[in-house]
Amino acid sequence: MAKIAVLGYGTVGSGVYHVIKTNSGIVEKNANEKIEIKYVLDLRDFPGDPVEDVLTHNFEDIINDSEISVVVEVMGGLRPAYEFTKRCLESGKSVCTSNKELVAEHGAELIETAEKHGVTYLFEASVGGGIPIIRTLISSITSERILEIKGILNGTTNYMLTKMSKEGLEYGDVLKEAQEKGYAERNPSADVEGHDACRKISILMSLALEGQVDYKDVHTEGITEITKTDMEYAAAIGKEIKLLGVGKNSKEGSYVMVAPFLVGDESPLYGVRGVFNGICITGNMLGEVMFYGKGAGKEATAAAVVSDVIDAVRNKINPKRIKWACEKVALLPFENIPQSKLIRIESLDTEAGKKAVESVFGNMDFIQLENHDDEFAFISPKQSEAELDEKLSMLLNKDNIDNILGTIRIEE
Amino acid sequence: MAKIAVLGYGTVGSGVYHVIKTNSGIVEKNANEKIEIKYVLDLRDFPGDPVEDVLTHNFEDIINDSEISVVVEVMGGLRPAYEFTKRCLESGKSVCTSNKELVAEHGAELIETAEKHGVTYLFEASVGGGIPIIRTLISSITSERILEIKGILNGTTNYMLTKMSKEGLEYGDVLKEAQEKGYAERNPSADVEGHDACRKISILMSLALEGQVDYKDVHTEGITEITKTDMEYAAAIGKEIKLLGVGKNSKEGSYVMVAPFLVGDESPLYGVRGVFNGICITGNMLGEVMFYGKGAGKEATAAAVVSDVIDAVRNKINPKRIKWACEKVALLPFENIPQSKLIRIESLDTEAGKKAVESVFGNMDFIQLENHDDEFAFISPKQSEAELDEKLSMLLNKDNIDNILGTIRIEE
């Protein structure tokens, strides 16, 4: 019998309680022993909830109980989750978490602490909800040089972009509806400004590169500037706009970024819509594989946490070693990354405006939407951000180029 | 240093050799020791190939060498692969394989043999090529009751169906082309009659149900009867025809089948085209997750085999226990499975024919293709195979129903 504690009885915490109770037989069979929740830590009371029997308000109850071998940390945020996790590991308790902020910030250090004390720090649920992507990176894709990880990592923004695309709505209206439905937070910035996706791609790339990809080094753009007209351009070229986390690893070095991309139907990410996540991994032998599923949701995320608990219980004697060193990985400067973009140009005389574009970029195919007489777009050839910025500055000085209305990267 | 032997220097065998040589550093790091190929067994000679240095024609060299801790069996077929595998396991050597025929037929027994001798029998590459689906079932989806596995498991037939759909070609022409390109064998029956997909879904469902799903019990239909006109009906209702392996596990019992299905774009399998595989797993907590990638190919399959080798080396002391008992799982009779189908009716007087259909099935929406005046189709309500067959017999006795041209199941 393994006794565990759960820190936090919010959405994921109550989900963990539910999964362990509902699937107790399966959990026991796979862990090779019964798993019992001895404590749930939360500051609140839950009168009438069966959790009352095991509820405590005091973390010391847990840390001082030598029967507890595994602790589930699903509080979120850095404080006090970091101290609690660190103390648990130091006292020989494995920790399983869904806390992406903490993993992105202190993952390498906590893995090291765990190893030092002969236990494990597991975080399957921190990326992709129920999709078993972390375990795949650690345990399955082991004979590969990983060349690329690319994914739709945030369900809220994917839901919003899908809705804008399918229903022709503006960003603000879709955000309002997502907030009403509870898909987006009242303060949505972590999702819509790309910070959540940034933490997730940083975790994945840290595992791929076996060092610390610092999320603060990752160039991150959100979806707040995406408009209904951008969606019309996307449709006109047979693509959809998705917020992607992208990490590449080549001989020249590695880079990581988060930004909206135009994705075509030759990509398996094209069909990933609504609240779903999709993560593509390209290996030097494997080619491209994709993992798809709901990236959030109480039970899916909880199921991923419980799989980690089973792992921790099963491997008590021989805990899993995760390669993620504390040393920071140096990323290539963002400005050097070659990319092609859809560029929207405002021009009262679009025919003259197109000539001006060609005087800077050479011959181009232009995209002219119906009902938009005062603008057009083109797809810039692949070049570095720095080169493109320079050309766009030149362009802005030309006659008949009134403004650059926006640029969106093309996925490839 | 772990010394291994490879049985068979065909496509996958030479791929394994290539992956271990090319990615030797990564392989060593993940296995925690260097991996050296000491023998490759093949009856043929390979003059000038570097494999010559380690080539043997005699299996006894391998079985008698106590230095060999892991054997890769990539010969295919049942004989002598079964005897070789059994003898390796009995002499304390783990075996890693891509041989789906052998795994489907003797998997449970060989796992038992391995456990008895403190080693492992691993078979990641037997399903889905490089997609890490077996390891996911064994190691990741451990807190779940698996409710359904559904997948495009055969790249050859998916390539053919995609080609028929996109280019409006007939089955025979596409088969010929696939054979010329080397995607289909000269005797294509294992692929086109669904036997390959059947073995794969049987392996996956055996792992999900932890008992022997005998592939001989699985109702299996291939794609040989699919026509260009079927593809036109599919397009008319916004669906695509895919050969699916389907396993369901409910309170009433389990069933497994392989057949062509009409798949709509609400399914993540809809976008799985060409030589790609896609496998959906639905858990009672997790919801639906999908795994996608190239289902075959020398390097992808070899990479999956090498991941197993790394697992076997890394877990020498504490080998993985795989739950797949020898006892046969009783499957629900195929005739009881409720399904809805697209039914194509030949009728010289289609208006009268449609009335005849409604006299048996009640009010229906009919699908009438242009340029097909002598036939129409409808989608039957969800009912058991047995009930539907009875109704179709009644229908055939009606006036103005000249023939039933075909039926295709609807995926849901």
Chai-1 contact restraints between the chains, C-beta under 6 A:
chainA,res_idxA,chainB,res_idxB,connection_type,confidence,min_distance_angstrom,max_distance_angstrom,comment,restraint_id
A,V19,B,S143,contact,1.0,0.0,6.0,A-B,restraint_1
A,V19,B,M285,contact,1.0,0.0,6.0,A-B,restraint_2
A,N23,B,S143,contact,1.0,0.0,6.0,A-B,restraint_3
A,I26,B,R145,contact,1.0,0.0,6.0,A-B,restraint_4
A,V27,B,S143,contact,1.0,0.0,6.0,A-B,restraint_5
A,N30,B,T142,contact,1.0,0.0,6.0,A-B,restraint_6
A,G130,B,L286,contact,1.0,0.0,6.0,A-B,restraint_7
A,I131,B,V289,contact,1.0,0.0,6.0,A-B,restraint_8
A,P132,B,T136,contact,1.0,0.0,6.0,A-B,restraint_9
A,P132,B,S140,contact,1.0,0.0,6.0,A-B,restraint_10
A,R135,B,S140,contact,1.0,0.0,6.0,A-B,restraint_11
A,T136,B,P132,contact,1.0,0.0,6.0,A-B,restraint_12
A,S140,B,P132,contact,1.0,0.0,6.0,A-B,restraint_13
A,S140,B,R135,contact,1.0,0.0,6.0,A-B,restraint_14
A,S140,B,S307,contact,1.0,0.0,6.0,A-B,restraint_15
A,T142,B,N30,contact,1.0,0.0,6.0,A-B,restraint_16
A,T142,B,S307,contact,1.0,0.0,6.0,A-B,restraint_17
A,T142,B,I310,contact,1.0,0.0,6.0,A-B,restraint_18
A,S143,B,V19,contact,1.0,0.0,6.0,A-B,restraint_19
A,S143,B,N23,contact,1.0,0.0,6.0,A-B,restraint_20
A,S143,B,V27,contact,1.0,0.0,6.0,A-B,restraint_21
A,S143,B,A303,contact,1.0,0.0,6.0,A-B,restraint_22
A,S143,B,V306,contact,1.0,0.0,6.0,A-B,restraint_23
A,S143,B,S307,contact,1.0,0.0,6.0,A-B,restraint_24
A,E144,B,A303,contact,1.0,0.0,6.0,A-B,restraint_25
A,R145,B,I26,contact,1.0,0.0,6.0,A-B,restraint_26
A,P268,B,Y292,contact,1.0,0.0,6.0,A-B,restraint_27
A,G271,B,G271,contact,1.0,0.0,6.0,A-B,restraint_28
A,M285,B,V19,contact,1.0,0.0,6.0,A-B,restraint_29
A,M285,B,E299,contact,1.0,0.0,6.0,A-B,restraint_30
A,M285,B,A303,contact,1.0,0.0,6.0,A-B,restraint_31
A,L286,B,G130,contact,1.0,0.0,6.0,A-B,restraint_32
A,L286,B,A300,contact,1.0,0.0,6.0,A-B,restraint_33
A,L286,B,A303,contact,1.0,0.0,6.0,A-B,restraint_34
A,G287,B,K294,contact,1.0,0.0,6.0,A-B,restraint_35
A,G287,B,A300,contact,1.0,0.0,6.0,A-B,restraint_36
A,V289,B,I131,contact,1.0,0.0,6.0,A-B,restraint_37
A,V289,B,G293,contact,1.0,0.0,6.0,A-B,restraint_38
A,M290,B,Y292,contact,1.0,0.0,6.0,A-B,restraint_39
A,F291,B,F291,contact,1.0,0.0,6.0,A-B,restraint_40
A,Y292,B,P268,contact,1.0,0.0,6.0,A-B,restraint_41
A,Y292,B,M290,contact,1.0,0.0,6.0,A-B,restraint_42
A,G293,B,V289,contact,1.0,0.0,6.0,A-B,restraint_43
A,K294,B,G287,contact,1.0,0.0,6.0,A-B,restraint_44
A,E299,B,M285,contact,1.0,0.0,6.0,A-B,restraint_45
A,A300,B,L286,contact,1.0,0.0,6.0,A-B,restraint_46
A,A300,B,G287,contact,1.0,0.0,6.0,A-B,restraint_47
A,A303,B,S143,contact,1.0,0.0,6.0,A-B,restraint_48
A,A303,B,E144,contact,1.0,0.0,6.0,A-B,restraint_49
A,A303,B,M285,contact,1.0,0.0,6.0,A-B,restraint_50
A,A303,B,L286,contact,1.0,0.0,6.0,A-B,restraint_51
A,V306,B,S143,contact,1.0,0.0,6.0,A-B,restraint_52
A,S307,B,S140,contact,1.0,0.0,6.0,A-B,restraint_53
A,S307,B,T142,contact,1.0,0.0,6.0,A-B,restraint_54
A,S307,B,S143,contact,1.0,0.0,6.0,A-B,restraint_55
A,I310,B,T142,contact,1.0,0.0,6.0,A-B,restraint_56
A,N318,B,N318,contact,1.0,0.0,6.0,A-B,restraint_57
